[in-house]
Amino acid sequence: MPQIPVTWNGLDSHGNPLTWGSPEFVWNGTISTPTPKKMPQLRVLLGFSNAPDHSLEETAEAVIAGLYGNAAFPDPPSPPVTKVQLQAALANFRAAIAAQAQGGPAATAHKNDMREALIALLRKLAGYVQQYGDNNLANILSTGFEVVSTNRAQSPLDAPTIKDIRNGNTRQLIVSVTPVPNAKTYEGRYALAPAGGMQGPWLSAGLFTNSRAMVVDELTPGANYVFQFRAIGGSTGYSDWSDPVGHMSM
């Protein structure tokens, strides 16, 4: 442990300042410098394994766009899964999702197999990113993966922002919001918002753990809806509601 000297501003018996060379000054101790704090080890978030299908698609898209050719990662070693392999697995998964809507148990089983194949590739890539990301938050996030939060402090939550609302299956809209640090879940609400008419009452859209793909079902085709979301967690319990954003259900 590093040692540092100690200064002294006392006086000797003759009223003169004590210095290190004064005969009356005796010091046989040291003061230790504090041990530098170790940076917490960042870990890639593997929550995509349990995420809804559309959220898993978004994660794969983000990794395809962010990881390959990323200057923050050495080459070699190259990622253990090529861009072509990941794109093919994502295409197979999407085709299986489309087929499931018209098929029976066999189509569902095939979709689940394609889902697991895509997850297996993403897990390999997550391990690569964690190993070669230099424990640097910006490096890891630049690959399209998210990071497990190391912040245990409780603080007021920022309100999320609705980034995108898109149509899923019939009578279904999928909302994406900005992730909020320290948020545990996200709560949504929606209301009918007819053009030129009065907005209807707010209805609960439920609770969600993934901000990338929050599915709201049982909507009326052709109707226009307005959505708001808020984060749950932190010291205040709830953030403010996001600004409302509208979209038509198909």
matplotlib code that plots the C-alpha trace (Angstrom):
import matplotlib.pyplot as plt

x = [0.0, 1.5, 2.8, 2.9, 4.7, 2.9, 3.4, 3.4, 2.9, 3.7, 6.3, 9.3, 10.1, 11.7, 8.7, 10.3, 8.4, 9.0, 10.4, 11.5, 15.0, 14.2, 15.7, 12.5, 10.4, 9.9, 7.7, 7.7, 4.4, 3.0, -0.4, -1.7, -3.3, -6.8, -7.0, -8.5, -12.0, -12.3, -14.6, -17.6, -17.5, -20.1, -22.2, -24.2, -27.9, -29.3, -32.9, -33.6, -33.8, -37.2, -38.3, -41.4, -40.8, -40.9, -38.4, -36.1, -36.3, -35.3, -32.3, -31.1, -31.5, -29.6, -26.7, -26.6, -26.4, -24.0, -21.5, -20.1, -17.3, -17.4, -14.0, -14.2, -13.7, -10.5, -10.4, -9.1, -10.7, -13.8, -17.3, -18.1, -21.2, -20.9, -23.2, -24.6, -25.4, -27.2, -29.2, -30.2, -31.4, -33.4, -35.0, -35.9, -37.4, -39.5, -40.8, -41.7, -43.6, -45.6, -46.3, -47.5, -50.4, -51.9, -50.7, -51.4, -49.2, -46.6, -46.1, -45.8, -43.2, -41.2, -41.4, -40.1, -37.2, -36.3, -36.5, -34.1, -31.7, -31.6, -31.2, -28.3, -26.4, -27.1, -25.8, -22.5, -22.2, -23.1, -20.2, -17.8, -18.9, -18.5, -15.0, -13.7, -15.7, -12.9, -15.4, -16.4, -20.1, -20.0, -18.2, -20.8, -23.8, -22.5, -23.0, -26.7, -26.7, -27.8, -25.9, -27.0, -27.3, -24.6, -26.3, -28.0, -28.8, -32.5, -33.2, -36.2, -37.0, -37.1, -40.2, -39.8, -40.3, -42.3, -39.9, -42.1, -45.6, -46.0, -48.7, -48.2, -50.9, -54.5, -55.9, -52.4, -50.0, -46.4, -44.9, -41.2, -40.0, -36.6, -35.2, -35.1, -32.1, -33.2, -36.7, -38.0, -41.1, -43.1, -46.8, -48.9, -52.3, -54.3, -57.5, -59.6, -58.8, -61.2, -60.2, -62.1, -63.8, -63.3, -60.7, -62.1, -61.2, -57.8, -57.5, -54.7, -52.2, -50.6, -47.0, -43.9, -40.3, -38.9, -39.0, -38.3, -41.6, -44.7, -47.6, -51.1, -53.8, -57.6, -57.8, -60.4, -59.2, -59.4, -59.6, -57.1, -55.6, -53.3, -50.7, -48.7, -46.1, -44.4, -41.5, -41.8, -39.0, -36.5, -37.1, -40.4, -42.0, -43.3, -42.0, -44.2, -46.3, -44.7, -46.0, -49.0, -48.5, -51.3, -51.5, -54.2, -54.8, -55.1]
y = [0.0, 3.4, 5.6, 9.3, 11.7, 14.0, 17.7, 19.5, 23.1, 22.9, 24.9, 23.7, 24.8, 28.0, 29.0, 28.1, 26.1, 22.4, 21.0, 17.5, 18.4, 19.8, 17.7, 17.9, 16.6, 12.8, 10.9, 7.2, 6.6, 6.7, 7.4, 5.0, 6.3, 4.9, 1.9, 2.9, 1.5, -1.2, -0.5, -2.9, -5.6, -4.8, -7.7, -7.9, -8.2, -11.6, -10.6, -11.1, -14.8, -14.3, -11.3, -11.3, -12.3, -8.8, -7.6, -10.5, -9.4, -5.8, -7.0, -9.1, -6.1, -3.8, -6.3, -6.8, -3.0, -2.3, -5.2, -6.0, -3.7, -2.0, -0.2, -0.7, -4.5, -6.2, -8.2, -10.8, -12.4, -12.1, -12.5, -16.2, -15.8, -14.1, -11.4, -13.6, -16.4, -14.0, -12.4, -15.9, -16.9, -13.7, -14.3, -17.9, -16.7, -14.0, -16.5, -18.9, -16.1, -15.3, -19.0, -19.5, -17.1, -19.5, -22.8, -25.1, -26.7, -27.8, -24.2, -23.0, -25.7, -24.7, -21.0, -21.9, -23.9, -20.9, -18.6, -20.8, -21.0, -17.2, -16.9, -19.3, -17.2, -14.0, -15.6, -16.5, -12.9, -11.5, -13.5, -12.2, -8.6, -9.0, -10.5, -7.9, -4.8, -3.6, -3.2, 0.0, 0.9, 2.9, 0.0, -2.6, -0.4, 0.4, -3.3, -3.3, -5.2, -3.8, -3.8, -5.1, -2.1, -1.7, 1.3, 0.3, 3.9, 4.8, 8.1, 9.8, 8.3, 10.2, 9.9, 7.6, 8.8, 6.9, 6.2, 4.1, 2.5, -0.1, -2.6, -6.2, -8.8, -7.7, -5.7, -5.3, -2.4, -2.6, 0.3, 1.1, 3.6, 4.9, 2.8, 4.6, 3.9, 2.1, 1.4, -2.0, -2.1, 0.1, 0.9, 1.8, 3.3, 4.0, 5.7, 6.0, 9.2, 9.7, 12.3, 15.5, 13.9, 13.7, 11.4, 8.4, 7.3, 6.0, 2.1, 0.1, -1.4, -3.5, -3.8, -4.6, -5.4, -4.7, -1.2, -2.2, -4.1, -3.6, -5.3, -3.9, -6.4, -6.4, -3.1, -2.1, -2.3, 1.2, 3.0, 5.6, 5.3, 7.5, 6.0, 7.0, 5.1, 5.7, 4.0, 2.2, 2.0, 4.5, 6.6, 8.1, 4.9, 6.3, 8.6, 11.2, 9.9, 10.2, 12.7, 11.1, 9.6, 8.4, 5.5, 3.7, 0.0, -2.3]
z = [0.0, -0.9, 2.0, 2.1, 4.5, 6.9, 7.3, 10.7, 11.6, 15.4, 17.3, 19.3, 22.9, 21.7, 19.6, 16.3, 13.7, 13.8, 10.6, 9.6, 10.5, 14.0, 16.8, 18.9, 16.0, 16.2, 13.8, 13.3, 11.6, 8.1, 6.6, 4.0, 0.9, 0.3, -1.9, -5.3, -5.8, -8.3, -11.2, -11.2, -13.8, -16.5, -17.6, -20.8, -20.2, -21.3, -20.8, -24.5, -23.8, -22.0, -24.0, -26.3, -29.9, -31.3, -28.7, -29.5, -33.2, -32.2, -30.2, -33.1, -35.5, -33.1, -32.8, -36.6, -37.0, -34.1, -33.6, -37.0, -38.1, -34.7, -34.2, -30.5, -30.8, -32.0, -35.2, -34.6, -32.7, -34.9, -33.4, -32.9, -35.1, -38.5, -39.7, -42.4, -39.9, -37.5, -40.4, -41.6, -38.1, -37.8, -41.2, -40.2, -37.0, -38.7, -41.3, -38.5, -36.7, -39.9, -40.4, -36.8, -37.4, -40.0, -38.6, -35.7, -33.0, -35.5, -36.7, -33.1, -32.3, -35.4, -34.4, -30.9, -32.4, -34.6, -31.6, -29.5, -32.4, -32.6, -28.8, -28.9, -31.4, -29.5, -26.3, -28.0, -29.2, -25.8, -24.3, -26.9, -26.3, -22.5, -22.9, -25.4, -24.4, -22.1, -19.3, -21.1, -21.1, -24.3, -26.1, -25.0, -25.7, -29.2, -30.2, -29.7, -26.5, -23.1, -19.8, -16.4, -14.2, -11.5, -10.0, -6.7, -5.7, -5.6, -7.3, -9.0, -12.4, -15.6, -17.7, -20.7, -24.2, -26.7, -29.6, -31.9, -32.2, -34.9, -35.9, -34.9, -35.6, -36.2, -33.3, -31.8, -31.5, -30.2, -28.3, -27.8, -25.3, -24.2, -21.3, -18.0, -15.6, -12.3, -13.7, -12.7, -14.9, -17.2, -17.0, -20.0, -20.6, -23.7, -24.8, -27.9, -29.7, -32.7, -35.2, -34.3, -31.4, -27.6, -26.2, -24.3, -20.8, -20.0, -19.9, -18.5, -21.0, -18.3, -16.9, -18.9, -18.1, -21.6, -23.0, -26.5, -27.4, -25.3, -26.9, -26.4, -27.6, -28.3, -30.0, -32.6, -36.2, -37.8, -34.5, -33.4, -30.0, -27.8, -25.5, -22.5, -20.4, -17.2, -15.4, -12.0, -9.4, -8.0, -4.8, -6.0, -7.1, -10.4, -13.0, -14.8, -17.7, -21.1, -23.6, -25.4, -28.9, -31.2, -33.7, -35.6, -35.0, -38.0]

ax = plt.figure().add_subplot(projection="3d")
ax.plot(x, y, z, "-o")
ax.set_aspect("equal")
plt.show()
